[in-house]
Amino acid sequence: MAIEYRHEITVEDYNALRRSVGWDPIEPAQAKEGLRNSAYLICALDGDNIVGHARAISDGGYVVLISDVIVHPDYQKNGIAKTMIQELMAFFTSRLKSGQAILFNLMAAKGRESFYKQLGFTERPNETVGAGMSQRYTKA
């Protein structure tokens, strides 16, 4: 298996990948805008098939939110997610000047916390920070 990486994905491929892991697809116009406005996007390909995806949203300063880390079930446990996360983080850290820092944030899917711990992430809550929180709103 020769996995290649690129920095673009179609809405169709993005939603197909989401479906492959049991996530709901995103409405196409909304997905297109979200992908277009990502600060960084990386995809894993096996030939012409998109088998992985990760992206980041950033304020351009100190905060980066890692989002949509997805690897097709047939390709999981092959280092693809690790490579994508490392490439994503390297993109941002390579731009730092001496003394600067970045706070990488993410919300792990249930049961995937240990994967991110291997990459240096810390679970919340802990002795210094509270639990991460989110709210989903769907307009009727």
N, CA, C and O of each residue as an XYZ file, in Angstrom:
560
protein
N       0.847     -1.172      0.000
C       0.000      0.000      0.000
C       0.895      1.239      0.000
O       1.679      1.452      0.925
N       0.768      2.043     -1.040
C       1.544      3.280     -1.158
C       0.604      4.469     -0.992
O      -0.041      4.904     -1.946
N       0.539      4.979      0.213
C      -0.339      6.105      0.502
C       0.356      7.402      0.106
O       1.522      7.619      0.436
N      -0.371      8.260     -0.604
C       0.123      9.591     -0.957
C      -0.761     10.611     -0.255
O      -1.891     10.315      0.134
N      -0.230     11.812     -0.102
C      -0.961     12.865      0.595
C      -1.095     14.083     -0.302
O      -0.179     14.418     -1.053
N      -2.248     14.743     -0.217
C      -2.469     15.985     -0.950
C      -3.300     16.917     -0.079
O      -3.702     16.557      1.028
N      -3.549     18.095     -0.580
C      -4.181     19.128      0.242
C      -5.481     19.646     -0.359
O      -5.771     20.841     -0.298
N      -6.253     18.749     -0.932
C      -7.569     19.125     -1.463
C      -8.474     17.903     -1.426
O      -8.017     16.763     -1.505
N      -9.763     18.169     -1.305
C     -10.756     17.103     -1.290
C     -12.061     17.667     -1.843
O     -12.386     18.830     -1.607
N     -12.797     16.858     -2.567
C     -14.114     17.289     -3.046
C     -15.129     17.089     -1.924
O     -14.912     16.298     -1.006
N     -16.221     17.806     -2.011
C     -17.297     17.643     -1.042
C     -17.824     16.212     -1.086
O     -18.134     15.626     -0.049
N     -17.920     15.660     -2.278
C     -18.419     14.294     -2.424
C     -17.504     13.294     -1.707
O     -17.979     12.422     -0.980
N     -16.197     13.427     -1.917
C     -15.246     12.521     -1.251
C     -15.249     12.727      0.260
O     -15.167     11.767      1.025
N     -15.343     13.982      0.681
C     -15.387     14.301      2.102
C     -16.590     13.635      2.764
O     -16.448     12.996      3.807
N     -17.772     13.780      2.164
C     -18.968     13.181      2.744
C     -18.954     11.658      2.655
O     -19.471     10.987      3.547
N     -18.376     11.108      1.602
C     -18.252      9.652      1.502
C     -17.360      9.120      2.621
O     -17.650      8.081      3.215
N     -16.286      9.828      2.902
C     -15.385      9.425      3.978
C     -16.099      9.529      5.331
O     -15.957      8.642      6.172
N     -16.856     10.592      5.543
C     -17.637     10.739      6.782
C     -18.596      9.554      6.940
O     -18.695      8.967      8.017
N     -19.292      9.214      5.868
C     -20.238      8.088      5.925
C     -19.520      6.775      6.258
O     -20.071      5.928      6.961
N     -18.298      6.608      5.755
C     -17.563      5.346      5.954
C     -17.296      5.054      7.424
O     -17.122      3.896      7.805
N     -17.261      6.095      8.254
C     -17.021      5.899      9.692
C     -18.292      6.123     10.518
O     -18.235      6.190     11.746
N     -19.435      6.239      9.838
C     -20.702      6.371     10.535
C     -21.078      7.785     10.926
O     -22.009      7.983     11.707
N     -20.366      8.778     10.392
C     -20.697     10.181     10.673
C     -21.714     10.659      9.654
O     -21.729     10.192      8.515
N     -22.559     11.585     10.062
C     -23.524     12.184      9.145
C     -22.795     13.030      8.104
O     -21.789     13.669      8.414
N     -23.300     13.035      6.872
C     -22.733     13.939      5.868
C     -23.104     15.380      6.200
O     -24.078     15.640      6.907
N     -22.322     16.297      5.682
C     -22.579     17.728      5.855
C     -23.259     18.234      4.577
O     -22.884     17.836      3.474
N     -24.243     19.097      4.725
C     -24.943     19.665      3.569
C     -23.889     20.220      2.616
O     -22.992     20.937      3.060
N     -23.967     19.910      1.301
C     -22.885     20.214      0.362
C     -22.393     21.666      0.332
O     -21.183     21.893      0.333
N     -23.284     22.641      0.305
C     -22.824     24.035      0.259
C     -22.081     24.404      1.543
O     -21.079     25.117      1.509
N     -22.578     23.916      2.653
C     -21.942     24.185      3.943
C     -20.583     23.485      4.020
O     -19.613     24.069      4.502
N     -20.510     22.247      3.551
C     -19.242     21.513      3.543
C     -18.217     22.210      2.651
O     -17.051     22.338      3.024
N     -18.650     22.658      1.478
C     -17.741     23.342      0.557
C     -17.135     24.574      1.204
O     -15.931     24.806      1.099
N     -17.963     25.364      1.872
C     -17.485     26.582      2.531
C     -16.536     26.247      3.680
O     -15.498     26.887      3.843
N     -16.896     25.247      4.470
C     -16.043     24.847      5.585
C     -14.684     24.353      5.123
O     -13.659     24.725      5.693
N     -14.670     23.521      4.098
C     -13.401     23.011      3.570
C     -12.568     24.140      2.976
O     -11.354     24.190      3.171
N     -13.221     25.045      2.250
C     -12.516     26.167      1.624
C     -11.870     27.079      2.657
O     -10.796     27.632      2.419
N     -12.520     27.235      3.795
C     -12.023     28.135      4.829
C     -11.097     27.470      5.841
O     -10.697     28.103      6.818
N     -10.755     26.222      5.624
C      -9.821     25.541      6.520
C      -8.452     26.194      6.414
O      -8.024     26.586      5.328
N      -7.773     26.308      7.538
C      -6.417     26.864      7.541
C      -5.422     25.849      6.994
O      -4.384     26.222      6.448
N      -5.738     24.577      7.139
C      -4.880     23.500      6.636
C      -5.761     22.282      6.420
O      -6.648     21.993      7.224
N      -5.510     21.573      5.334
C      -6.278     20.389      4.994
C      -5.327     19.363      4.395
O      -4.483     19.702      3.566
N      -5.462     18.125      4.809
C      -4.634     17.055      4.258
C      -5.501     15.828      4.024
O      -6.381     15.510      4.824
N      -5.239     15.142      2.912
C      -5.962     13.922      2.565
C      -4.966     12.827      2.256
O      -3.876     13.080      1.742
N      -5.357     11.606      2.578
C      -4.560     10.428      2.257
C      -5.237      9.708      1.088
O      -6.453      9.512      1.085
N      -4.438      9.320      0.107
C      -4.968      8.631     -1.066
C      -4.263      7.300     -1.273
O      -3.050      7.183     -1.102
N      -5.048      6.308     -1.644
C      -4.537      5.030     -2.119
C      -4.962      4.968     -3.577
O      -6.108      4.645     -3.887
N      -4.032      5.279     -4.465
C      -4.389      5.431     -5.873
C      -5.271      6.644     -6.031
O      -4.883      7.748     -5.647
N      -6.462      6.457     -6.594
C      -7.413      7.558     -6.760
C      -8.428      7.641     -5.628
O      -9.308      8.502     -5.642
N      -8.311      6.756     -4.655
C      -9.296      6.692     -3.574
C      -8.846      7.494     -2.355
O      -7.746      7.300     -1.839
N      -9.717      8.397     -1.905
C      -9.467      9.136     -0.669
C      -9.738      8.176      0.480
O     -10.841      7.641      0.598
N      -8.732      7.954      1.329
C      -8.877      7.018      2.434
C      -8.694      7.689      3.793
O      -8.892      7.052      4.828
N      -8.316      8.969      3.799
C      -8.145      9.683      5.053
C      -8.230     11.178      4.856
O      -8.021     11.685      3.754
N      -8.540     11.879      5.929
C      -8.684     13.335      5.861
C      -8.511     13.921      7.252
O      -8.942     13.325      8.239
N      -7.888     15.077      7.333
C      -7.828     15.872      8.567
C      -7.724     17.327      8.148
O      -7.205     17.645      7.077
N      -8.220     18.199      8.997
C      -8.115     19.615      8.694
C      -7.986     20.406      9.981
O      -8.208     19.887     11.075
N      -7.622     21.674      9.830
C      -7.471     22.553     10.985
C      -8.110     23.891     10.696
O      -8.136     24.366      9.561
N      -8.621     24.481     11.752
C      -9.168     25.830     11.743
C      -8.272     26.627     12.685
O      -7.914     26.141     13.758
N      -7.909     27.841     12.295
C      -6.968     28.607     13.105
C      -7.352     30.072     13.174
O      -7.968     30.608     12.253
N      -6.980     30.720     14.282
C      -7.162     32.164     14.388
C      -5.971     32.907     13.792
O      -5.954     34.137     13.772
N      -4.987     32.173     13.313
C      -3.811     32.793     12.707
C      -2.783     33.241     13.733
O      -1.736     33.782     13.375
N      -3.070     33.024     14.972
C      -2.148     33.426     16.027
C      -1.757     32.254     16.893
O      -0.769     31.568     16.631
N      -2.548     32.031     17.934
C      -2.187     31.094     18.973
C      -3.027     29.813     18.984
O      -2.563     28.790     19.487
N      -4.245     29.841     18.444
C      -5.170     28.722     18.595
C      -5.400     27.998     17.271
O      -5.657     28.620     16.240
N      -5.301     26.667     17.326
C      -5.587     25.797     16.192
C      -6.552     24.718     16.671
O      -6.317     24.074     17.693
N      -7.638     24.525     15.927
C      -8.591     23.461     16.211
C      -8.429     22.383     15.140
O      -8.640     22.638     13.955
N      -8.058     21.196     15.562
C      -7.935     20.059     14.647
C      -9.309     19.417     14.536
O      -9.950     19.122     15.545
N      -9.756     19.203     13.307
C     -11.116     18.731     13.078
C     -11.157     17.658     11.995
O     -10.261     17.561     11.157
N     -12.204     16.865     12.034
C     -12.490     15.906     10.962
C     -11.334     14.967     10.667
O     -10.989     14.760      9.504
N     -10.736     14.400     11.690
C      -9.700     13.386     11.474
C     -10.436     12.080     11.194
O     -11.053     11.493     12.082
N     -10.357     11.640      9.942
C     -11.122     10.471      9.501
C     -10.202      9.562      8.687
O      -9.485     10.030      7.803
N     -10.226      8.279      8.987
C      -9.556      7.287      8.151
C     -10.576      6.189      7.862
O     -11.208      5.660      8.777
N     -10.727      5.856      6.593
C     -11.660      4.805      6.194
C     -11.363      3.545      7.002
O     -10.196      3.201      7.190
N     -12.397      2.849      7.486
C     -12.178      1.659      8.314
C     -11.227      0.621      7.704
O     -10.494     -0.041      8.439
N     -11.228      0.470      6.390
C     -10.338     -0.511      5.755
C      -8.863     -0.111      5.832
O      -7.985     -0.925      5.547
N      -8.590      1.132      6.215
C      -7.218      1.645      6.224
C      -6.746      2.051      7.618
O      -5.624      2.533      7.775
N      -7.586      1.862      8.624
C      -7.208      2.251      9.976
C      -6.086      1.358     10.500
O      -5.914      0.221     10.060
N      -5.335      1.897     11.441
C      -4.218      1.207     12.102
C      -3.035      0.974     11.161
O      -2.286      0.009     11.310
N      -2.882      1.884     10.183
C      -1.741      1.843      9.264
C      -0.890      3.101      9.351
O      -0.036      3.324      8.493
N      -1.104      3.924     10.368
C      -0.307      5.127     10.556
C      -0.770      6.330      9.761
O      -0.109      7.369      9.775
N      -1.886      6.213      9.071
C      -2.366      7.310      8.225
C      -2.793      8.509      9.064
O      -2.390      9.637      8.779
N      -3.597      8.281     10.084
C      -4.046      9.385     10.937
C      -2.851     10.043     11.620
O      -2.783     11.269     11.705
N      -1.924      9.250     12.099
C      -0.729      9.791     12.756
C       0.056     10.680     11.804
O       0.473     11.777     12.177
N       0.258     10.217     10.584
C       0.978     11.022      9.591
C       0.256     12.327      9.309
O       0.885     13.384      9.253
N      -1.068     12.267      9.129
C      -1.828     13.479      8.830
C      -1.743     14.478      9.979
O      -1.555     15.671      9.743
N      -1.877     14.013     11.215
C      -1.798     14.906     12.371
C      -0.399     15.504     12.484
O      -0.258     16.699     12.744
N       0.627     14.694     12.293
C       1.999     15.206     12.378
C       2.281     16.240     11.294
O       2.932     17.250     11.564
N       1.807     16.009     10.083
C       1.982     16.972      8.995
C       1.242     18.272      9.301
O       1.769     19.364      9.088
N       0.025     18.140      9.799
C      -0.776     19.302     10.145
C      -0.076     20.131     11.224
O       0.044     21.349     11.096
N       0.376     19.475     12.266
C       1.047     20.199     13.351
C       2.354     20.827     12.881
O       2.688     21.937     13.293
N       3.091     20.133     12.030
C       4.355     20.669     11.509
C       4.107     21.927     10.676
O       4.907     22.863     10.702
N       2.994     21.943      9.936
C       2.648     23.121      9.143
C       2.586     24.362     10.022
O       3.132     25.406      9.666
N       1.922     24.253     11.168
C       1.761     25.404     12.055
C       3.012     25.692     12.876
O       3.402     26.852     13.012
N       3.642     24.670     13.418
C       4.808     24.907     14.271
C       6.000     25.418     13.483
O       6.852     26.103     14.049
N       6.088     25.113     12.212
C       7.212     25.583     11.399
C       7.168     27.095     11.181
O       8.166     27.694     10.779
N       6.034     27.701     11.442
C       5.871     29.140     11.249
C       6.116     29.956     12.523
O       6.084     31.186     12.495
N       6.358     29.265     13.631
C       6.583     29.963     14.896
C       7.943     30.639     14.941
O       8.930     30.139     14.400
N       7.966     31.775     15.595
C       9.215     32.467     15.885
C       9.629     32.092     17.294
O       8.807     31.605     18.071
N      10.861     32.305     17.629
C      11.379     31.995     18.952
C      10.499     32.622     20.034
O      10.164     33.805     19.967
N      10.131     31.818     21.024
C       9.305     32.291     22.129
C       7.812     32.180     21.896
O       7.038     32.347     22.838
N       7.380     31.903     20.676
C       5.960     31.784     20.375
C       5.464     30.365     20.661
O       6.247     29.416     20.678
N       4.162     30.235     20.883
C       3.543     28.944     21.157
C       2.222     28.837     20.400
O       1.641     29.838     19.980
N       1.774     27.618     20.240
C       0.468     27.332     19.635
C      -0.265     26.386     20.568
O       0.342     25.486     21.149
N      -1.568     26.586     20.713
C      -2.402     25.666     21.462
C      -3.221     24.866     20.449
O      -4.115     25.407     19.797
N      -2.910     23.576     20.321
C      -3.674     22.683     19.457
C      -4.825     22.093     20.269
O      -4.611     21.525     21.340
N      -6.029     22.230     19.759
C      -7.231     21.704     20.409
C      -7.893     20.689     19.491
O      -7.796     20.783     18.268
N      -8.566     19.718     20.096
C      -9.370     18.777     19.316
C     -10.392     18.134     20.229
O     -10.275     18.178     21.453
N     -11.388     17.541     19.614
C     -12.369     16.746     20.334
C     -12.283     15.337     19.769
O     -12.692     15.083     18.636
N     -11.749     14.429     20.565
C     -11.577     13.047     20.114
C     -12.919     12.326     20.054
O     -13.789     12.533     20.899
N     -13.068     11.480     19.046
C     -14.233     10.600     19.010
C     -14.128      9.636     20.199
O     -13.029      9.284     20.625
N     -15.251      9.226     20.712
C     -15.268      8.324     21.866
C     -14.437      7.076     21.570
O     -14.599      6.430     20.534
N     -13.560      6.762     22.490
C     -12.712      5.584     22.337
C     -11.402      5.838     21.614
O     -10.572      4.934     21.516
N     -11.196      7.042     21.105
C      -9.981      7.365     20.357
C      -8.985      8.204     21.158
O      -7.965      8.639     20.622
N      -9.278      8.430     22.427
C      -8.423      9.285     23.245
C      -6.983      8.772     23.313
O      -6.043      9.564     23.263
N      -6.806      7.464     23.426
C      -5.448      6.919     23.569
C      -4.595      7.205     22.331
O      -3.384      7.393     22.444
N      -5.213      7.238     21.167
C      -4.471      7.580     19.945
C      -3.861      8.971     20.069
O      -2.683      9.161     19.767
N      -4.650      9.938     20.508
C      -4.161     11.315     20.616
C      -3.162     11.480     21.762
O      -2.262     12.318     21.687
N      -3.318     10.689     22.816
C      -2.348     10.732     23.906
C      -0.954     10.344     23.397
O       0.046     10.910     23.837
N      -0.888      9.391     22.482
C       0.395      8.978     21.887
C       1.078     10.137     21.162
O       2.301     10.160     21.021
N       0.281     11.089     20.707
C       0.809     12.238     19.968
C       1.045     13.453     20.867
O       1.334     14.546     20.381
N       0.920     13.251     22.183
C       1.236     14.318     23.123
C       0.055     15.123     23.619
O       0.245     16.082     24.367
N      -1.154     14.768     23.232
C      -2.332     15.487     23.702
C      -2.693     15.031     25.110
O      -2.397     13.902     25.501
N      -3.327     15.904     25.858
C      -3.715     15.642     27.233
C      -5.229     15.593     27.336
O      -5.929     16.453     26.803
N      -5.726     14.571     28.034
C      -7.172     14.471     28.239
C      -7.666     15.552     29.177
O      -6.957     15.990     30.083
N      -8.906     15.974     28.939
C      -9.583     16.906     29.814
C     -10.835     16.214     30.323
O     -11.422     15.411     29.597
N     -11.257     16.493     31.524
C     -10.639     17.384     32.491
C      -9.422     16.729     33.148
O      -9.253     15.510     33.127
N      -8.597     17.574     33.723
C      -7.478     17.102     34.518
C      -7.271     18.088     35.659
O      -8.133     18.930     35.910
N      -6.141     17.995     36.353
C      -5.945     18.836     37.540
C      -5.836     20.324     37.242
O      -5.969     21.136     38.157
N      -5.594     20.714     35.968
C      -5.431     22.144     35.670
C      -6.492     22.723     34.750
O      -6.670     23.941     34.721
N      -7.210     21.886     33.990
C      -8.217     22.405     33.063
C      -9.507     21.593     33.156
O      -9.488     20.408     33.488
N     -10.615     22.244     32.860
C     -11.915     21.590     32.897
C     -12.176     20.763     31.642
O     -11.324     20.656     30.759
N     -13.350     20.193     31.585
C     -13.749     19.361     30.450
C     -13.950     20.216     29.212
O     -14.388     21.363     29.307
N     -13.630     19.658     28.050
C     -14.004     20.308     26.800
C     -15.503     20.192     26.641
O     -16.116     19.248     27.139
N     -16.085     21.136     25.960
C     -17.528     21.122     25.802
C     -17.890     21.521     24.375
O     -17.111     22.174     23.682
N     -19.077     21.120     23.952
C     -19.538     21.521     22.623
C     -21.058     21.605     22.645
O     -21.712     21.121     23.568
N     -21.597     22.225     21.618
C     -23.041     22.313     21.449
C     -23.326     22.248     19.954
O     -22.726     22.986     19.172
N     -24.232     21.374     19.560
C     -24.622     21.284     18.150
C     -26.001     21.903     18.002
O     -26.911     21.612     18.778
N     -26.144     22.750     17.010
C     -27.412     23.412     16.723
C     -27.784     23.118     15.284
O     -26.969     23.305     14.380
N     -28.993     22.666     15.065
C     -29.506     22.436     13.727
C     -30.716     23.317     13.519
O     -31.690     23.217     14.265
N     -30.671     24.174     12.525
C     -31.801     25.051     12.243
C     -32.906     24.251     11.565
O     -32.667     23.517     10.606
N     -34.110     24.409     12.081
C     -35.274     23.674     11.540
C     -35.709     24.244     10.212
O     -36.667     23.753      9.614
